[in-house]
Amino acid sequence: MATILLEVATPDKGEVYSKDINMLITRSICGELGILPKHANLLTELIPHAMRIKETGGETKLFISGGFMEVTPEKITILADAAEAPDDIDVERAKSAYKRAEERLAKKDSDLDIDRAEAALARAKARLLVKGVPIP
């Protein structure tokens, strides 16, 4: 089966993931995308989500907090604000962040930065999804 190189990097950690994969399922500002080998050129912004990486023998998930993705027929390059493998995610911290964001949004305070609270909620939700934890 054909493969495509996936490279994920962040400003803080540098290269987080680099491997030949069979398929990538990711979320951009335009919706969900499936990337296969020999995909057409593409440049898009990513939103916080649980990215799914299909490899020979299984599937891996990776938390992406947002960033940019460039696709060529031979390579996928993701420059993410933050990226975490399942083993790097603190479930209790993600649950707390999810709860705090939900509480902030429920209050509808006039001082509330709604975009920031929604982004925090999306990041916490994506982290929990990567770990396979039900959303509270």
Number of C-alpha atoms within 10 A of each C-alpha: 6 10 17 22 18 20 17 20 19 18 11 11 10 12 14 18 15 13 12 18 21 20 21 22 15 21 21 18 11 10 9 12 11 12 19 21 21 14 15 11 12 12 14 15 16 23 21 27 25 27 21 18 20 17 15 12 5 8 13 14 21 26 27 28 23 22 19 15 19 14 22 16 15 16 20 25 17 26 22 24 16 19 30 19 17 19 10 12 17 12 18 10 13 19 20 13 19 24 15 16 20 15 12 16 18 9 9 11 10 7 6 12 12 15 10 12 19 16 16 20 22 19 23 26 23 24 32 26 19 23 19 12 13 9 12 9
